[in-house]
Amino acid sequence: MDKKALIKYIDKFRDTNILVVGDLMLDHFIWGRVTRISPEAPVPVVDISNESLMLGGAANVLNNIISLGGRAHICGVVGHDEMGRRLVHELRVLSVETSGVVVDESRPTTIKTRVIAHNQQVVRFDRESKGEIASDTENLILDYVKKEAGSISGIIVSDYAKGVITKRLVKGLVKVADEYHIPIMADPKVSHFDYYKGVTVVTPNNLEASQASGIDIVDGPSLAAAGKKLIERIKGRAVLITRGEHGMSLFEKGRDAVHIPTVAKEVYDVTGAGDTVIAAFTLALAAGAGLAEAAVIANHAAGIVVAEVGTATVKPERLAAAIKTA
């Protein structure tokens, strides 16, 4: 592809305004080192050196959009707790307007805590509620989306199966997207795949695509069959399957598949890579790129973040440089 054209799309990210709807969470990292095994049980003892809190889930998608130079709004749910207040504070630090964030006293703010020693994850533990949000909360989110729809150039549904993404909510989002002629992308969970009927593009990873299609992806023909089946299942425009070290495969309705090899030279941590992919892909589409061009841009963005430990984001300058030197 024309590298100069791809870089021009990146330059246009600043003219986009993306709405992210999904499961808000905080990524809590505990960093340390292991020098011995516990005498109480055969487990490593981690000497903690520092801790950090970062935006996660749908909030990390938004963080990626802003890091890449785009503008973003967000809708989701936090608990009436200290971590919920911290999450909202972190959004405001990014100059994000937070009236689309609903405080729900019946559920905690989702937190994923990862213990990292010597650049490797030792254990992860989650604090969360996976029950579906109430219909009143759905209505608050949809009301906010309708209010902002005239000013946005794309919608991302970031589904981590923590209760925010419901069938009724997605149906309402698709209706708004159709009414305002804006693309709607979904980073799916397999158990919710039937929710996404009518979205423009879904971005499952290889395992999710296998499970959602019922086809074990082991070679080119099985990959093609799975891509075709998923497009039919969601009745959308395309499916972008992220395939780890094998790159990405784009299946567009009525067109031949496009296979994009990975550009990642080293892979240290895939945490948040799917968030980066859908953020960069949606920004590129909103900036005028075609589906295949947007997928190539997203592939380069993913190649950058997997080379870093922890939840990472990408700057537009670095993304442009990666494409230029590829």
C-alpha positions in Angstrom: 0.0 0.0 0.0 1.0 3.6 -0.5 2.8 4.5 2.7 2.3 8.3 2.2 -1.4 7.8 1.9 -1.5 5.8 5.1 0.4 8.5 6.9 -2.0 11.1 5.6 -4.8 9.3 7.3 -2.9 9.3 10.6 -2.6 13.1 10.2 -6.4 13.3 9.9 -7.0 11.5 13.2 -7.2 14.9 14.9 -10.3 15.7 12.9 -12.2 12.6 14.2 -14.5 12.2 17.2 -15.2 8.7 18.3 -17.7 7.5 20.9 -16.7 4.5 23.0 -19.4 2.5 24.7 -18.5 -0.4 27.0 -17.0 -1.9 30.1 -15.0 0.7 32.0 -12.2 -0.7 34.2 -8.9 0.1 35.9 -5.8 -1.9 35.3 -3.8 -2.2 38.5 -0.2 -3.3 38.2 2.0 -4.4 41.0 5.6 -4.4 40.0 8.4 -6.3 41.8 10.9 -9.1 41.7 11.2 -12.7 42.8 14.2 -13.9 44.8 12.8 -16.9 46.7 9.9 -19.4 47.0 7.6 -19.1 49.9 8.2 -21.6 52.7 4.4 -21.8 53.2 3.5 -23.0 49.8 5.3 -23.6 46.4 4.7 -20.1 45.2 7.0 -17.2 44.4 7.4 -14.3 46.9 7.2 -11.0 45.1 9.1 -8.1 46.6 7.0 -5.1 45.5 8.9 -2.1 44.1 6.0 0.0 42.9 2.3 0.1 41.8 0.4 1.8 39.0 -3.2 2.3 38.0 -4.1 2.7 34.3 -7.3 3.0 32.4 -8.5 -0.4 31.2 -11.2 -2.0 29.1 -13.4 0.6 27.2 -11.4 3.3 29.0 -8.2 2.0 27.5 -9.8 2.1 24.0 -10.6 5.8 24.6 -7.0 6.3 25.9 -5.7 4.8 22.7 -7.8 7.1 20.6 -6.6 10.2 22.4 -3.0 9.0 22.4 -3.3 8.5 18.6 -4.5 12.2 18.3 -8.2 11.7 17.9 -11.0 13.1 20.1 -13.3 10.8 22.0 -16.4 10.5 24.2 -17.2 7.6 26.5 -20.2 5.8 28.0 -20.0 3.2 30.7 -20.7 2.4 34.3 -18.6 2.7 37.5 -19.4 1.9 41.1 -20.1 4.3 43.9 -16.6 3.7 45.3 -13.1 5.1 45.5 -11.9 3.3 42.3 -14.9 4.7 40.4 -14.0 8.2 41.5 -10.4 7.5 40.5 -11.4 6.3 37.1 -13.5 9.4 36.4 -10.6 11.5 37.6 -8.2 9.9 35.2 -10.7 10.5 32.3 -10.9 14.2 33.3 -7.1 14.4 33.3 -7.3 13.5 29.6 -9.9 16.3 29.2 -12.6 13.8 28.5 -16.2 14.9 29.3 -17.6 12.4 31.7 -21.4 12.9 31.7 -21.7 9.6 29.8 -20.3 7.7 32.8 -23.1 6.3 35.0 -22.5 5.7 38.7 -24.3 2.5 39.8 -24.4 1.9 43.5 -25.3 -1.7 43.1 -22.0 -2.8 41.5 -18.3 -2.2 42.1 -15.9 -0.5 39.7 -14.1 -3.3 37.7 -10.5 -3.6 38.6 -8.0 -6.1 37.1 -4.9 -6.5 39.3 -1.7 -8.0 37.7 1.4 -8.9 39.6 4.5 -8.4 37.3 7.9 -9.7 38.2 10.9 -9.6 35.9 8.6 -8.4 33.1 6.4 -11.4 33.4 2.9 -11.7 34.8 2.9 -13.9 37.9 -0.9 -13.8 38.7 -4.0 -11.7 38.0 -7.0 -11.2 40.2 -10.3 -9.4 39.3 -12.8 -7.4 41.3 -16.0 -7.1 39.4 -19.7 -7.7 38.8 -20.8 -9.5 35.6 -24.5 -9.0 36.0 -26.3 -7.1 33.2 -26.9 -3.4 33.9 -30.5 -2.3 34.7 -32.8 -1.0 31.9 -32.7 2.5 33.5 -28.9 2.5 33.1 -29.3 1.3 29.5 -31.6 4.2 28.9 -29.2 6.7 30.4 -26.4 5.5 28.1 -28.7 5.5 25.0 -29.9 9.0 25.8 -26.3 10.2 26.0 -25.5 8.6 22.7 -28.5 10.1 20.9 -27.5 13.5 22.3 -23.9 13.3 21.0 -24.6 11.4 17.7 -24.7 14.4 15.5 -21.1 15.3 16.4 -19.4 11.9 16.2 -17.7 10.1 13.3 -17.7 6.6 14.7 -18.9 4.3 17.5 -16.9 1.6 19.2 -18.6 -1.1 21.3 -15.9 -2.4 23.7 -17.3 -5.6 25.2 -15.5 -7.3 28.1 -18.6 -9.2 29.3 -18.8 -7.2 32.5 -22.5 -6.4 32.1 -22.6 -3.1 30.3 -23.0 -4.5 26.8 -26.5 -5.9 26.5 -28.5 -7.0 23.5 -31.0 -4.2 23.9 -28.2 -1.6 24.2 -26.4 -2.8 21.1 -29.7 -2.8 19.1 -30.2 0.9 20.2 -26.6 1.8 19.3 -27.0 0.2 15.8 -30.2 2.2 15.3 -28.5 5.5 16.1 -25.5 4.6 13.9 -27.8 3.8 11.0 -29.8 7.0 11.5 -26.7 9.2 11.5 -24.8 7.2 8.8 -21.8 6.5 11.0 -19.8 3.3 11.3 -20.1 1.1 14.4 -17.4 -1.3 15.3 -17.4 -4.1 18.0 -14.6 -5.8 19.9 -16.7 -8.9 20.7 -17.2 -11.5 23.3 -18.2 -14.9 22.0 -21.1 -15.3 24.3 -22.6 -12.0 23.0 -21.9 -12.5 19.3 -25.6 -12.5 18.3 -25.9 -9.0 19.9 -23.8 -7.5 17.1 -26.2 -7.9 14.2 -26.0 -4.8 12.0 -22.7 -3.5 13.2 -20.2 -2.4 10.5 -17.2 -4.5 11.6 -16.4 -6.9 14.4 -12.7 -7.5 15.4 -12.5 -10.9 17.1 -9.2 -12.6 17.7 -8.4 -16.0 16.2 -9.9 -18.0 19.2 -13.0 -15.9 19.4 -13.5 -16.3 15.6 -13.2 -20.1 15.9 -15.6 -20.3 18.8 -18.2 -17.9 17.3 -18.2 -19.6 13.9 -18.0 -23.1 15.2 -15.1 -23.7 12.8 -11.6 -24.8 14.1 -9.3 -22.4 12.3 -6.2 -24.4 11.4 -5.4 -23.3 7.9 -6.3 -21.0 5.0 -9.6 -22.7 4.0 -10.9 -23.0 7.6 -10.0 -19.3 8.2 -11.9 -18.3 5.0 -14.9 -20.4 6.0 -15.0 -18.8 9.5 -14.7 -15.3 8.1 -17.5 -15.8 5.7 -19.7 -17.4 8.3 -19.2 -14.5 10.8 -20.1 -11.9 8.2 -23.3 -13.8 7.5 -24.0 -14.1 11.2 -23.7 -10.4 12.1 -25.0 -9.2 8.7 -22.3 -6.6 8.7 -19.9 -5.2 6.2 -16.7 -6.9 7.3 -14.9 -9.0 9.9 -11.3 -8.3 11.0 -9.7 -11.4 12.6 -6.6 -10.6 14.6 -4.3 -13.7 14.5 -1.3 -13.0 16.8 2.0 -13.8 15.2 0.1 -14.5 11.9 -1.1 -10.8 11.6 -4.6 -10.1 10.6 -7.2 -11.2 8.1 -9.9 -8.9 6.7 -13.1 -10.5 5.3 -15.2 -7.9 3.5 -18.6 -8.8 2.1 -18.4 -9.4 -1.6 -14.6 -9.1 -1.8 -11.6 -11.4 -1.6 -10.0 -11.7 1.8 -7.0 -9.5 2.6 -4.2 -11.1 4.8 -1.9 -8.8 6.5 1.3 -10.2 8.0 2.4 -9.2 11.5 5.0 -6.4 11.8 5.7 -7.1 15.5 9.4 -7.8 16.0 9.1 -8.8 19.7 6.1 -9.7 21.8 6.4 -9.1 25.5 2.7 -8.5 26.5 -0.6 -8.6 24.5 -2.5 -6.8 27.3 -4.7 -4.2 25.6 -3.6 -5.0 22.1 -7.2 -5.6 21.0 -8.1 -2.1 22.3 -5.3 -0.6 20.2 -6.4 -2.4 17.1 -10.0 -1.3 17.3 -9.0 2.3 18.2 -6.6 2.7 15.3 -8.9 0.9 12.9 -11.9 3.1 13.7 -9.8 6.3 13.6 -8.5 5.4 10.2 -12.0 4.6 8.8 -13.3 7.9 10.3 -10.3 9.7 8.6 -11.4 8.3 5.2 -9.3 5.2 4.8 -10.7 2.0 3.2 -11.2 -1.1 5.3 -7.9 -2.7 4.1 -5.9 0.5 4.6 -7.4 0.9 8.1 -6.5 -2.7 8.9 -2.9 -2.1 7.9 -2.7 1.0 10.1 -4.2 -1.0 13.0 -1.7 -3.8 12.4 1.2 -1.4 12.8 -0.3 0.1 16.0 -0.6 -3.4 17.5 2.9 -4.3 16.6 4.1 -1.3 18.7 2.1 -2.0 21.8 2.8 -5.8 22.1 6.5 -4.9 22.4 5.9 -3.2 25.7 4.9 -4.6 29.1 1.6 -3.5 30.6 -1.3 -1.5 29.1 0.4 0.6 26.4 -0.8 3.3 23.9 0.7 4.6 20.7 1.5 8.2 19.6 0.7 9.2 16.0 4.3 10.2 15.3 5.5 6.7 16.3 2.8 5.0 14.3 3.7 7.1 11.2 7.4 6.3 11.7 6.7 2.6 12.0 4.8 2.6 8.7 7.4 4.7 7.0 10.2 2.4 7.9 8.4 -0.9 7.3 
